[in-house]
């Protein structure tokens, strides 16, 4: 006889719901590389080796942005909330199917994390004249805002 609420079916369901939005290190978890040659690329955890290292692969339609299957330390990965449904040690074709079925690229591009990353990248790739135009636009916006604030404070 088990006590109510102690590992019965309803309790397990609640635990599963709680872990839904969490970023757990598990097979199928999509991660962002935050260091090295693959900086800024998405990879999927194919298998967990130990508490510090995982086997990852980054399928991509663009072969230059694909990440070959390799062992990576967790310190070089940032976990996302996106997950693919794959078995541990899945082969490349199964991984690609799950990657497309989970719409990883679409979910990633819709996230604020990706939008901020793209904005940062665009800013880094700006030329001298682009930076000048941005400065002028910032000054113009500030002038309009300050004028409106002065008008509001006088009332």
C-alpha positions in Angstrom: 0.0 0.0 0.0 1.4 3.4 -1.0 0.5 6.7 0.5 -1.5 9.0 -1.8 0.7 11.5 -3.6 3.8 9.4 -3.2 4.9 8.2 -6.7 1.4 7.3 -7.9 0.4 7.8 -11.5 -1.0 11.3 -10.9 2.3 12.4 -9.2 4.4 11.1 -12.1 2.2 13.1 -14.5 2.7 16.3 -12.4 6.5 15.7 -12.4 6.4 15.3 -16.2 4.4 18.5 -16.6 6.9 20.4 -14.3 9.9 19.3 -16.4 8.2 20.4 -19.6 9.7 23.9 -19.8 13.0 23.0 -18.0 16.3 22.7 -19.8 17.5 19.2 -18.9 20.6 17.5 -20.3 19.0 14.7 -22.2 19.0 12.9 -25.6 17.4 15.1 -28.2 17.9 18.4 -26.4 18.9 21.2 -28.8 21.8 23.3 -27.7 23.7 26.4 -28.9 27.5 26.2 -29.1 28.9 29.1 -27.1 32.6 28.6 -27.7 35.1 27.7 -30.3 34.8 27.0 -34.0 31.1 26.1 -33.8 30.2 29.3 -32.0 26.5 30.2 -32.6 25.6 26.9 -34.2 22.7 24.7 -33.1 23.5 21.1 -32.2 21.4 18.2 -30.8 22.5 16.0 -27.9 22.7 12.5 -29.4 24.0 10.8 -26.3 25.0 11.7 -22.7 28.5 10.3 -21.9 28.8 11.5 -18.3 28.0 14.5 -16.2 30.4 16.8 -18.1 30.4 15.6 -21.7 27.9 14.8 -24.4 27.9 13.5 -27.9 26.4 16.1 -30.2 25.6 16.6 -33.9 24.4 19.7 -35.7 22.4 18.8 -38.8 21.9 21.7 -41.2 20.8 22.2 -44.8 23.8 24.4 -45.4 26.8 22.0 -45.2 29.1 24.8 -44.1 27.0 25.4 -40.9 26.6 21.7 -40.1 28.4 20.3 -37.0 29.9 16.9 -37.4 29.2 14.3 -34.6 31.7 14.9 -31.8 32.1 14.9 -28.0 31.6 18.3 -26.4 31.8 19.4 -22.8 28.6 20.8 -21.4 30.4 24.0 -20.5 30.6 24.8 -24.3 26.9 24.4 -24.8 23.9 26.5 -23.8 20.8 24.4 -23.5 17.6 25.5 -25.2 14.0 24.6 -24.4 13.7 22.9 -27.9 13.8 19.1 -28.0 13.8 16.5 -30.7 12.3 13.1 -30.2 15.2 10.7 -30.9 16.6 7.5 -29.3 20.1 7.6 -27.7 22.8 7.2 -30.4 20.4 7.9 -33.3 21.9 7.8 -36.8 22.1 10.8 -39.0 19.0 10.1 -41.1 16.8 9.5 -38.0 18.2 12.7 -36.4 17.5 14.7 -39.6 13.9 13.4 -39.7 13.3 14.3 -36.0 15.0 17.7 -36.5 12.6 18.6 -39.3 9.6 17.1 -37.5 10.3 19.1 -34.4 10.7 22.3 -36.6 13.8 23.2 -34.7 14.9 25.9 -37.1 11.5 27.6 -37.0 11.2 27.4 -33.2 14.7 28.8 -32.9 14.2 31.7 -35.3 11.0 32.6 -33.4 12.7 32.7 -30.1 13.9 36.0 -28.6 17.3 34.5 -28.0 17.8 34.0 -31.7 16.5 37.4 -32.5 18.9 39.0 -30.1 21.7 36.9 -31.5 20.9 38.0 -35.1 20.7 41.6 -34.0 24.1 41.4 -32.3 25.6 39.7 -35.4 24.1 42.4 -37.8 25.6 45.1 -35.6 29.0 43.5 -35.6 28.9 43.3 -39.4 28.0 47.0 -39.9 30.2 49.2 -41.9 31.4 52.7 -41.0 28.5 54.5 -42.8 25.9 52.1 -41.3 27.2 53.0 -37.8 26.9 56.7 -38.7 23.3 56.3 -39.9 22.4 54.4 -36.7 23.9 57.2 -34.6 21.9 59.9 -36.5 18.7 57.8 -36.1 19.3 57.4 -32.3 19.9 61.2 -31.9 16.7 62.0 -33.9 14.6 59.5 -31.9 16.0 61.0 -28.6 15.2 64.5 -29.7 11.6 63.5 -30.5 11.2 61.7 -27.2 12.7 64.5 -25.1 10.4 67.1 -26.9 7.3 65.0 -26.1 8.5 64.5 -22.4 8.9 68.3 -22.0 5.5 68.9 -23.5 4.0 66.4 -21.0 5.8 67.8 -18.0 4.5 71.4 -18.7 0.8 70.2 -18.5 
